[in-house]
Amino acid sequence: MLGPLGWVLIYVTDVAKTRHFYETVLGLRVKRSSHLKTIFDTGSCTLELMSQLDNGPDAAQMDDKRGWDRNKTLISFYVDDIEAEVAAIESRGAPCISGIRPTVWDPGVPPRGRLAQFM
């Protein structure tokens, strides 16, 4: 069963401009920021703005574009058993488009977990 919402990533074309809205207009506190991304303190769920970085599976495995052109928002849930959850979701008709793989962090930072992507 899906656990709590853990992460929402929104791809943006201008991180600084979008950060201004979330920080100044909505009043969210910034946890970390760089020219590529801004992460806000929103409690138990991470809200992240990211520039146009690719996040998708190999293009040969997809029938549409990757990363930025395919998704503008990614939503992640915590699960206790990723293999079982992937199997359950696939059994309900949504194929996993990425396979189960390590998370992606900043260059040089080792993965801290695993993910599986569905559309």
VEXMI-513570 format. One line per 4 residues: number of its first residue (from 0); their letters; for each residue x, y, z of N, C-alpha, C, O. Coordinates in Angstrom, 2 decimals, m for minus. Atoms other than C-alpha are relative to their C-alpha. Layout:
residues N
NUM = A = X/Y/Z/X/Y/Z/X/Y/Z/X/Y/Z; ...
***
This chain:
residues 119
0 = MLGP = 0.84/m1.17/0.00/0.00/0.00/0.00/0.89/1.25/0.00/1.94/1.28/0.65; m0.75/m1.25/0.01/1.19/3.51/m0.76/0.02/0.62/1.38/m0.98/0.64/2.09; m0.15/m0.70/m1.26/2.52/5.33/2.24/m0.25/1.49/m0.17/m0.87/1.90/m1.15; 0.24/m1.44/0.07/2.51/9.06/2.93/0.73/0.64/m1.18/1.73/0.12/m1.67
4 = LGWV = m0.64/m0.79/1.03/3.35/11.61/0.28/1.35/0.44/0.53/1.44/0.99/1.63; m1.34/m0.31/m0.48/7.09/12.13/0.51/0.70/1.12/m0.74/1.57/1.78/m0.17; m0.77/m0.94/0.80/8.17/14.42/m2.29/m0.82/0.45/m1.19/m1.47/m0.37/m1.85; 0.61/m0.56/1.20/6.76/16.72/m4.96/1.08/0.83/m0.68/1.62/1.76/m0.08
8 = LIYV = m0.99/m0.73/0.78/9.14/17.94/m7.66/m0.72/0.68/m1.15/m1.51/0.05/m1.87; 0.59/m0.76/1.11/8.10/20.66/m10.09/1.14/0.52/m0.85/2.00/1.26/m0.37; m0.99/m0.54/0.94/10.24/21.34/m13.15/m0.40/1.42/m0.38/m1.56/1.67/m0.71; 0.26/m1.40/0.32/10.53/25.07/m13.81/1.09/0.51/m0.95/2.21/m0.01/m0.95
12 = TDVA = m0.99/m0.57/0.92/12.27/27.15/m16.46/0.87/1.04/0.67/1.98/1.31/0.21; m0.75/m1.04/m0.70/13.40/29.84/m14.01/m0.11/m0.26/1.50/m1.10/0.12/2.13; 0.03/0.38/m1.42/14.28/28.55/m10.53/m0.11/1.24/0.89/m0.91/1.24/1.83; 0.00/m1.20/m0.86/14.95/32.02/m9.06/m1.36/0.68/0.00/m1.85/1.06/1.07
16 = KTRH = 1.31/m0.66/0.08/11.68/33.52/m10.29/m1.07/m0.82/0.70/m1.90/m0.27/1.43; 1.00/0.85/m0.63/9.62/30.54/m9.17/0.24/m0.08/1.50/m0.71/m0.10/2.29; m0.33/0.00/m1.43/11.46/30.41/m5.83/m0.60/1.24/0.67/m1.17/1.15/1.76; 0.54/m1.24/m0.55/10.44/34.02/m5.26/m1.49/m0.15/0.33/m1.93/0.27/1.40
20 = FYET = 1.42/0.19/m0.24/6.76/33.09/m5.59/m0.24/m0.88/1.22/m0.98/m0.50/2.13; 0.24/0.94/m1.11/6.92/30.10/m3.23/0.51/0.56/1.33/m0.11/0.36/2.38; m0.60/m0.52/m1.23/9.17/31.88/m0.72/m0.69/1.30/0.46/m1.04/1.42/1.63; 0.50/m1.33/m0.38/7.81/35.45/m0.77/m1.52/0.06/0.03/m2.10/0.57/0.99
24 = VLGL = 1.45/m0.09/0.08/4.19/35.08/m1.83/m0.66/m1.04/0.91/m1.56/m0.71/1.69; 0.61/1.04/m0.84/3.38/31.72/m0.18/0.60/m0.06/1.39/m0.02/m0.61/2.31; m0.62/m0.04/m1.32/5.80/32.25/2.71/0.70/m1.27/0.43/0.90/m1.49/1.62; m0.70/1.24/m0.36/7.58/28.88/2.54/1.46/0.29/0.32/2.08/1.18/m0.26
28 = RVKR = m1.40/m0.15/m0.40/10.99/28.55/4.22/0.88/m0.87/m0.88/0.57/m2.05/m1.10; m0.94/0.73/0.84/13.91/27.51/1.99/0.92/m0.85/0.87/1.52/m0.34/1.81; m0.94/0.89/m0.69/15.87/24.47/3.23/1.36/0.04/m0.68/2.39/0.16/m0.01; m1.23/0.00/0.79/18.47/24.41/0.41/m0.32/0.62/m1.35/m1.44/0.53/m1.85
32 = SSHL = 0.23/m0.58/1.31/18.93/26.24/m2.84/1.31/0.11/m0.76/2.37/0.32/m0.17; m1.11/m0.24/0.92/21.26/26.45/m5.82/m0.60/0.54/m1.28/m1.81/0.74/m1.36; 0.54/m0.50/1.27/20.95/27.74/m9.35/m0.82/m1.07/m0.72/m1.59/m0.74/m1.62; 0.72/1.09/0.64/19.56/24.30/m10.34/m1.29/m0.38/0.72/m2.21/m0.91/0.10
36 = KTIF = 1.19/0.44/m0.73/17.03/23.75/m7.59/m0.17/0.75/1.31/0.78/1.34/1.83; 0.32/m0.53/m1.31/15.32/25.01/m4.45/m0.89/m1.01/0.70/m1.86/m1.50/0.13; 0.76/0.94/m0.81/14.00/22.76/m1.69/m0.59/0.77/1.17/0.12/1.48/1.88; 0.71/m0.73/m1.04/11.39/24.11/0.72/m0.32/m0.90/1.18/m0.52/m2.11/1.03
40 = DTGS = 0.43/0.67/m1.21/10.59/23.15/4.30/m1.52/0.05/0.04/m2.11/1.10/0.32; 1.46/0.06/0.01/6.98/22.00/4.05/m0.51/m1.06/0.97/m1.65/m1.52/0.84; 0.40/1.04/m0.94/6.87/19.51/6.91/0.48/m1.35/m0.47/1.65/m1.50/m0.85; m0.41/1.37/0.31/6.89/15.80/6.14/0.18/m0.27/m1.48/0.76/m1.29/m1.85
44 = CTLE = m0.12/0.18/1.44/6.72/16.23/2.36/0.96/1.05/m0.56/0.83/2.23/m0.26; m0.95/m0.91/0.63/9.57/17.76/0.37/m0.62/0.62/m1.24/m1.17/m0.08/m2.08; 0.40/m0.71/1.21/8.65/20.41/m2.20/1.27/0.53/m0.64/2.01/1.30/m0.03; m1.23/m0.37/0.68/11.41/20.89/m4.75/m0.30/0.60/m1.37/m1.10/0.05/m2.13
48 = LMSQ = 0.04/m0.60/1.32/11.70/23.22/m7.73/1.32/m0.37/m0.67/2.38/m0.24/m0.05; m1.23/0.41/0.67/14.22/21.98/m10.32/0.01/0.53/m1.42/m1.02/0.60/m2.09; m0.14/m0.45/1.38/15.56/23.34/m13.56/m0.09/m1.20/m0.93/m0.32/m2.32/m0.48; 0.24/1.03/1.01/15.38/21.34/m16.76/1.08/m1.08/0.00/1.91/m1.12/m0.91
52 = LDNG = m0.89/1.15/m0.03/17.35/18.26/m15.74/m0.78/m1.23/m0.42/m1.97/m1.33/m0.14; 0.70/1.20/0.46/16.52/14.90/m17.27/m0.12/m0.99/1.14/0.81/m1.17/1.92; 0.22/0.98/m1.06/15.03/12.29/m14.96/m0.55/m1.32/m0.52/m0.80/m2.23/0.27; 0.76/1.13/0.52/13.55/9.73/m17.29/0.82/m1.22/m0.32/2.05/m1.18/m0.29
56 = PDAA = m0.68/1.21/0.45/14.39/6.22/m18.36/0.59/0.21/m1.38/0.33/1.23/m2.03; m0.64/m0.10/1.30/16.39/5.59/m21.48/m1.03/0.27/m1.08/m2.10/m0.35/m1.11; 0.95/m0.41/1.04/14.72/7.20/m24.51/m0.45/m1.18/m0.86/m1.58/m1.18/m1.35; 0.37/1.16/0.81/14.76/3.87/m26.36/m1.15/m0.79/0.62/m1.84/m1.53/m0.08
60 = QMDD = 1.06/0.71/m0.69/12.33/2.53/m23.74/m1.32/0.77/0.01/m2.34/0.27/0.49; 1.17/m0.86/m0.08/9.86/5.38/m24.16/m0.58/0.27/m1.38/0.16/0.27/m2.37; 0.62/m0.38/1.26/7.37/6.26/m26.87/m0.26/1.50/m0.05/m0.90/1.99/m0.98; 0.08/m1.46/0.01/7.51/9.95/m25.93/1.30/0.56/0.54/2.26/m0.18/0.76
64 = KRGW = m1.24/m0.65/m0.42/10.09/12.46/m24.76/0.33/m0.30/1.45/m0.50/m0.80/2.21; m0.48/0.27/m1.34/12.15/12.21/m21.59/m0.13/1.22/0.90/m0.34/2.34/0.42; m0.18/m1.05/m0.99/12.34/14.25/m18.40/m0.91/1.21/m0.16/m2.13/1.09/m0.10; 0.71/m1.28/0.04/11.33/17.89/m18.80/m1.16/0.00/m0.98/m2.24/0.48/m0.65
68 = DRNK = 1.06/m0.02/1.01/9.31/17.38/m21.98/m1.13/m0.98/0.33/m2.25/m0.80/m0.15; 1.01/0.99/m0.33/7.44/14.40/m20.51/m0.77/0.37/1.25/m2.00/0.26/1.27; 0.63/m0.30/m1.29/6.71/15.50/m16.95/0.37/1.40/0.44/1.51/1.83/0.30; m0.29/m1.28/m0.64/6.42/18.88/m15.34/m0.06/m0.16/1.52/0.48/0.67/2.26
72 = TLIS = 0.13/0.23/m1.43/5.56/17.44/m11.92/0.18/m1.49/0.28/m0.39/m2.34/m0.41; m0.16/1.38/m0.48/6.70/14.26/m10.16/m0.48/m0.04/1.44/m0.17/0.85/2.23; 0.52/0.16/m1.35/4.95/13.02/m7.03/0.47/m1.35/0.51/0.29/m2.37/m0.15; m0.55/1.24/m0.57/6.57/10.43/m4.77/m0.68/m0.35/1.31/m1.03/0.52/2.11
76 = FYVD = 0.57/0.53/m1.23/5.14/8.24/m2.03/1.02/m0.92/0.65/1.78/m1.61/m0.04; m0.80/0.98/m0.71/6.98/6.32/0.65/m0.73/m1.34/m0.04/m1.96/m1.38/0.01; 0.57/1.34/m0.07/6.43/2.54/0.59/0.90/m0.87/0.86/2.10/m0.62/0.97; m0.79/0.92/m0.82/7.54/m0.27/2.87/0.74/m1.02/m0.85/1.86/m1.41/m0.51
80 = DIEA = m0.57/1.05/0.84/8.26/m2.77/0.09/m0.17/0.41/m1.47/m1.23/0.21/m2.05; 0.12/m0.55/1.35/9.01/m1.25/m3.32/m0.29/m1.08/m1.03/m1.06/m0.85/m1.97; 0.26/1.08/0.95/9.06/m4.59/m5.15/m1.47/m0.39/0.00/m2.09/m0.54/m1.05; 1.41/0.38/m0.11/5.62/m5.54/m3.85/m0.92/1.10/m0.53/m1.92/0.81/m1.19
84 = EVAA = 0.84/m1.10/0.46/4.20/m2.09/m4.57/0.05/0.14/m1.52/m0.98/0.39/m2.15; m0.12/m0.05/1.46/5.54/m2.06/m8.14/m0.84/m1.11/m0.62/m1.58/m0.88/m1.59; 0.79/1.12/0.53/4.01/m5.49/m8.74/m1.49/0.28/0.13/m2.25/m0.02/m0.79; 1.42/m0.29/m0.21/0.67/m4.36/m7.29/m0.50/1.06/m0.98/m1.57/0.91/m1.56
88 = IESR = 0.41/m1.06/0.92/0.53/m1.19/m9.38/m0.03/m0.53/m1.43/m0.96/m0.22/m2.18; 0.00/0.58/1.35/1.49/m3.08/m12.54/m1.19/m0.94/m0.19/m1.76/m1.00/m1.27; 1.14/0.92/0.13/m1.21/m5.67/m11.80/m1.32/0.76/m0.20/m2.31/0.20/m0.67; 1.19/m0.84/0.18/m3.71/m2.79/m11.81/0.05/0.79/m1.32/m0.77/1.67/m1.55
92 = GAPC = 0.00/m0.54/1.36/m2.67/m1.79/m15.34/0.96/1.14/m0.30/0.88/1.70/m1.39; m0.95/m1.08/0.27/0.12/0.80/m15.00/1.42/m0.56/m0.03/1.98/m0.84/1.03; m1.36/0.53/0.06/3.47/m0.46/m16.27/1.02/0.97/0.59/0.92/2.18/0.43; m1.11/m0.80/m0.54/6.58/0.75/m14.47/0.89/0.38/m1.18/1.38/m0.49/m1.90
96 = ISGI = m0.76/m0.45/1.16/8.44/2.88/m17.02/1.50/0.11/0.25/2.27/0.30/m0.68; m1.41/m0.19/m0.32/11.77/3.06/m15.19/0.67/m1.25/0.55/1.89/m1.32/0.58; m0.58/1.07/m0.80/12.23/m0.24/m13.41/0.31/0.56/1.38/0.22/1.77/1.60; m0.40/m0.45/m1.33/13.31/m0.09/m9.78/1.48/0.35/m0.09/2.30/m0.47/m0.51
100 = RPTV = m1.39/m0.44/0.14/16.51/1.92/m9.60/0.36/0.95/1.12/m0.52/1.45/1.82; m0.42/m0.93/m1.05/18.58/4.07/m7.24/m0.49/1.42/m0.28/m0.65/1.82/m1.43; 0.36/m1.40/0.16/17.50/7.64/m6.60/1.18/0.77/m0.60/2.32/0.32/m0.55; m1.03/m0.87/0.58/19.41/10.44/m8.33/0.12/1.23/0.87/m0.88/1.88/1.19
104 = WDPG = m0.25/m1.18/m0.82/21.01/13.18/m6.25/0.98/0.89/m0.76/1.23/0.68/m1.94; m0.98/m0.88/0.61/23.50/15.92/m6.94/1.22/m0.80/m0.43/1.49/m1.86/0.14; m1.21/0.71/0.43/26.70/14.90/m8.79/0.91/m0.31/1.19/1.20/0.56/2.01; m0.89/0.43/m1.07/28.95/12.92/m6.46/m0.69/m0.44/1.28/m0.02/m0.94/2.19
108 = VPPR = 0.74/0.40/m1.20/26.21/12.26/m3.88/m0.61/m1.37/m0.25/m1.37/m1.54/m1.20; 0.54/1.34/0.23/25.39/8.56/m3.51/m1.52/m0.06/0.19/m2.08/0.74/0.93; 1.45/0.17/m0.16/21.76/7.38/m3.83/m0.37/m0.26/1.45/0.40/m0.87/2.19; 0.49/0.20/m1.36/19.71/7.38/m0.62/m1.22/m0.89/0.04/m1.85/m1.04/1.09
112 = GRLA = 1.18/0.84/0.04/16.96/5.08/m1.73/m0.21/m0.52/m1.41/0.68/m0.43/m2.26; 0.33/0.51/1.33/15.24/3.52/m4.72/m1.33/0.59/m0.43/m2.12/1.03/0.40; 1.23/m0.55/0.55/12.45/4.64/m7.00/m0.49/m0.85/m1.14/0.25/m1.65/m1.72; 0.62/0.60/1.19/10.09/3.37/m9.65/m0.98/1.04/m0.52/m1.72/1.64/0.26
116 = QFM = 0.84/m1.03/0.58/8.25/5.65/m12.06/m1.14/m0.60/m0.83/m0.97/m1.58/m1.55; 1.20/0.39/0.73/4.75/5.30/m13.48/m0.59/1.25/m0.63/m0.39/2.36/m0.12; 0.69/m1.12/0.63/2.75/7.51/m15.86/m1.48/m0.33/m0.06/m2.27/0.47/m0.56
***
